[in-house]
């Protein structure tokens, strides 16, 4: 499973409905589970982003479908990064000349 780190900002609609944010987070967890993914952590944050979500997803296509589905609701905008653990980096670095 690949790890994805999503940096999330509320849209105008999302901040107007911010009190529903915990329920929306649970709905995302449920949707991810149905897609074969798992949500490792959700943090509401101070700073440039409102939420950080860490997921493990079977493949890029599933990750994209989850992000597009969630974004299309209109409460958030995302920037998502694919993460690599130290164990995953070892074979990648071994390929370097």
Order of alpha helices (4+ residues) and beta strands (2+ residues): beta-alpha-alpha-beta-beta-alpha-beta-alpha
